């Protein structure tokens, strides 16, 4: 029986039920399994974006979890290809809805002091490559002398982890009787993949974010350049057939970026940092609060902690209006405490019920601006070790903040009323 890693439910790693976003996107052991340690550096999960009007919708409302009646159990073949290879699930099941597959609790799961196993996935079902030289594969599916190893070996060890993992994924599709030949049917197609590596010119222009647009163009050029270098006309047939066009390779890189999990593998006395594509676990989704998990609720892990929306857009192709780490980026280095910032403008009340207190305002000094208040809500708060600024300094900073808000708005060719009129025509 192949060794594997264990996916546990623990009150410290599984969270319920406030979702960062509403996008979608196992294993018994006969001998001692490899030990796996979660790396805080990067735990990424796949997302399948809602696609009602576009492959890359940017402004979708968060979607409420589907009820059991709206979700169908996954295709039996989805389970079969895993169970034949010793995949196991405990207290969870896969359900399929209009937004793709997801891992759902099949019974109520309460937080326990000890971690609870929810899935077992044999190592042989994963695609794993070490993060550092010399390259090591688990399982080692790259035959000695195969040209794909030379391609992987040509990558930059520090930056090209996604290119290496994409090569390994394409190689697995080309291997007879490889698990990923079957599991690949349950990965999103190039048209459904949310990665902006596959975005068209129109999709990138729709972002209305020049910085992100340029970043994604650079990433697309990076992948295209790598494909042209290694999938040229003189390349061996066994290489050509893996990615006959650049779109196929960009899709593989997108799958690697949105589904990679970084873990540490202990093999005897050797600890290896590894990039991994783990089937079934890739269907987990994201949420942030700690509580029990009720039956038919999504089982989830966290994405990149503490990242702003532009990073999620760059990596996964989605953003969220409820991302607690998102903030407007300003040129200055001011960090303004929200409550004292609002008090400068005589704004009081609870966070959800802010109002302008005219009784506190001085004659001729009722400076208040809705755009500034909206921006203030997104600003990061002071850390425990910081000391808030004095009101006079905050007032000066606020005026600078307002000027920058106005400069941002001036870059858009239309006004808010014109935007509403345009939206009303659709």
N, C-alpha and C positions, 0 to 999 in steps of 0.2 A: 504494500500500500504506500502510495507516494506521500511524502511529508507535505505539510502545508502550513498556512498561517491561519490564525483564528481571529474572527471579527467579533468583538465583544460589545455588549451594551453595558455601559457604565454611567453612573450619574455624573461623571466628570468628562465624558466624551460624547454621549448622546444627549440631545437637547430636544425640547418640544415647545411650543407649538406656534410661536411667533416666527413667521418665515421671513428670511431676508428677501426672498423673491418667490414668485410662483411659477418659475420656468422649469421645464423638464430638461429637461433634456431627455465557499462552504466546504466541511471537511474532516472526517475521522482520521485518526493516525494509528498505524500499527507499530511504528517506532517513534522515538522522541522527535517531535517536530522542531523546525527551525523557530527560534525566538524572534519576535518582531517587535520593534519599538517604534512608536509614532514619532516622526520628526516634526517639531513645531515649525520648521522652516517653510514647509509647503505641503498642505493637504488639499488637493484639488479634486473637484467632483464634476461630472459631466452635466450639461444642461441642455435640454431641448426646448428652444424658444417657441412661444406661441406664434403661429403663423397664419392668422386669419386673412391679412391683406398683403403681407410682405414676408419674405424669408428672413428679414432683419427688422422686425417692428421694434421701435425704440420707446414708445410711450404707451405701453399697455398697463391697464390697471391690475394690481395684484389680484390673483385669482384664488377663490376659496377652495379648500380641499374638496375633492369629489366625494360624494357619498358612495356607499357600496353599490347602490343600484346603478350608478353611472360608470362604475369600473368593472371590467371583465377580467377574470383570471387569465393569466398569460397563456399563450399558445402552449399546449402540452409539450411540443418539441423544445420549447425554451427550457423547460425543466429537464426533459429527457437527456439532452446532450450534456447536461451537467451531472445528473445523477448517475449516468453510466460511468462517469469518471470520478465518482465519489464526492460530488458536491452534496452538501447537507444544509438544510435550513431549519431553524428551531424557533417557532413562534412568529415567523414572518412568512409572507407570501408575496408573489409578484402579481401585480394587477396592471392592466393596460386600459388606458383611456384616450381621449382625443389628444392629450399632450404627451403621449408616450408611456413607456414602462415606469413603474415605481415600486419600491419595496415598502409594503404595508404590514403593520402588525396584524397578526391573525387572532390575537387575544390581548387583553389588557396586560401591560408590563409596568410594574412599579419599580421605582429606583431602589437598588439594594447597595449595601456597603461593598459587596463583592461584585466584580464584573460578571455579567451574564452573557454567555455565548449565544449569538443569534445566527451566525453562519460559519460554515467551515468550507474553505476553498483550497483544493490541493495546489501546491506550488507548480505542478506540471501544467496547470491550466492558465497560469499567469505568463505575461511577457515581462521579463526582468533583465535589466542591464545595469551593471555597476556604474556609479557616477564618476569614478576616477579610473585612470589607467592602472594596471592593464585591464582591458575590457573583459568582464566576466558575465556570462549569460546563465540564467536559471529559469527553466531548464536550458541546456546548451543545444539549441536547435540549429546552430550555424555550423555546417560541415567544414572540416579543415580544407583550406584552399578555396572556399567559396568567395566569389568577388564581392559579395555584399559586405564581407568583413573589411575589405580594403576601403570600401566607401565609408563605413562606420569609422574606421581608423583615421580617415582623412578629416574628420570633424574636429572642431575646437573643443577640447575637454571642458573648458570653463563655461561655454555659452550654448553649445549645440546639442543639449540633451534631447530636445524635441525632434531634431533631425535624426538622431540615432534611434530613438524609440519608433519613429515613423518607418525607418528602414527595417527595423525588426518586425514591425506589424505587417508590412508588405511582404516580407520574407515568409512569415508564418502563413499568409494566404496562399503562398506558392508551394507549400510543403504538403505532400500527400498525407491524408488522414490527420492533419493538424486540427486541433480543437477550434482554432479561430476561423477556419474555413466555414464551420457551421455557425459559430457565434457571431461571425461578421454579418449574418443576415439580420441580426437584431441591433446592429449599430445604425445610426442615422445615415441616410444616403447623402451624397454631396449637396443635393438640393435642400435637405433638411438640416444639415450641419449648421450650427449657429456661429461658427468661427468666422471672423471677418477676413480671414485669409481667402475665403471663397466669395467675398463680396464683390459686386460689380461696381462700375464707376458711379451708377445711380445710387447704389446702396451707400457708398462712402460719402457722396454729396449730401445724402439725407441726414448724416450725422450732425451737420452744422457745427463741427468741431474740427478746426483746422489741424490742431496738434495731434488728435487721435487719427485723423485722416492721413496725415503724413507718416505717423508711426506704422499704420497698417500698410501703407504703400511700401514702406521700407521692408516690412516683414514679407509682403508678397514678393518683392524683388529678391529678397534673400532666398526664399524657397525656389523661385524660378531659376535663379543663378545656380543653385545647388543641383537642381534637376538637370539643367542644360550641361553642367559639368560632368555628371555621372550617367545620364541617360542619353548620351549622344549616339550618333549613327553607328559608331564603331563598337558600342557596348555589347557585351555578350547577350545572347537571346534570353538567358535565364535572368538577366537584369532588366532588359527591355520590357519583358512581359509583366513585370511587377508594377510598372507605372508607365504606360504607353503615352500618357499625356501629362502635362504639368498639373492639371486639375486633380488628377488622381493622387499625385504626391502631396499637393496642398491639403487635400482632404485627410490624408494620413497624418500630416503634421497637426492639422486641426483636432483630430481625434486624440492624438498624443497630448496636446496642450490642455484640452478640456477634461481628460480622463486620467491624467497621470497622478499617481500617489507616490510620494517619497517616503520610504521606510528604511529601517536598518535591519539587516538580516544577520543573525549570529549563526555561524556555521563552525561548530567546535569552538576554538579560541579566536576565530577570525570574525570580525564585525565588518560588514560591507554596507555602505550607503548605496541605495539602489533606486532607480526610477522604475516604476512598475505600472503595467496595465492589468487591472484585476477584474475579471468578468464578474457579473452579478453585483458585486459591491459598487460597480460604476452606476448602478441604478438608484443609489441612495441620493436623496435630495437634501436641501439645506434649511435649517432653522436654528434659532438662537436661544430660546429660553429653556431652563431646566425644570422639568416636571415629569410626572408619569406619562406613559404613552398609551392612549386608548386604542381599542381594537379598530382597525381600518384606518388608523392614522399613519402618515408617512414616517418611515424610519430614516433618520438623516444623520449626516456628519457636517462639520463646519467647512466653509470654503476658506479663502484667504482672510485671516483676521486683520482688522484694522486697515483695510484698503478702501480707497475712494472709488466712486462709480466708474471713473475713466479706466481704472485698472481692470474692473470686471468687464467693461465693454471690450477692452483690448484682448483679454484672455478668453472670455466666454461668449461675448456677443450679446450681453444683456446688461441692464442697469436696474436699479431699484429706487423708488421714491422713499423707501423706509430704511435705507442703509444708514445706520447710526454713525458710521465713520466718514460719511461724505461731507465735504465742506467746500465752500467757494474758495478758490485759490487767489490770493491777492499778492501784489508785488511786495508789500511791506512785511515786516516780521512781527507785527503786533498779534498778540493772543489775548482776546478780550473776554472777560467773564460775562456770561450771558445776562445774569440778573443785574449786575451793576451797570452793564452797558445799557440795558433798557431803562434803568432808573434815570439815566442822564436825560432821557426824552420823556420822563414822567410816565413811563409805561409800567403798569402794575398788574397784579392778578396772577392766577395760576397759569402754567404753561399753555394749557388749552383754552384759556379764557383771558388772554391779555387785553387790556383796554387802556386808553389814554385818560389819565387822571388830570382833568383840567384844573382841579382845585390846588394841585401842587405846582402848576406852572406859574411862572412869574410873568408879569405884564411885559409884552414884547419879546418874550423868550419861550415860545411854544413850538420850538423846532421839533418836528416829528415827520418822518417820511416812511411810507409803507414799504418801499423797496429796501430801505436800510433795516427795518425791523425784520423783514423776511430774510435778509442776508444774515442778520444777527442770530437768528434761530439755527443757522447752519454752522456758525463758528464754533470751533472747539473750546471747551471750558478749561479753566485753569487746572493744572495738576495739583496734587496735595501739597507739594513743596513750593508752589508759586505764591506770590503776594499780588493781589489785584492792584491795578492802576488806580490812581486817584481820579475823581470825576472830571477834573479839568483836562487831564491828559486824555481821558476816554472821549471827551467831547471833541477834542482836536482830532483824535484818531477816527472818530465817527464821521467827521466832515470829509476827511480823506477817503474814508470808506464809501461815502455817498458819491464822491467824485468818480471813484473807480467804477461804481455801479453804473453811473451815467455813461461813462466811457464804454463799458461793456455793451450797454443797450444801444449806443450810437453805432456800433458795428453792424447791427442788424438792419437790413434794408427796409423792413416794414415795421409799422407800429402795432401795438397790441390789438387795436380795433381792426386794423387791416388783416391781422392774423385770424381774428375771429370771423371776419367776412370770408376769408379764403377757406377756412375750415367748414363754414356753413355751406359752401358750394359743393362739398363732397357728399 
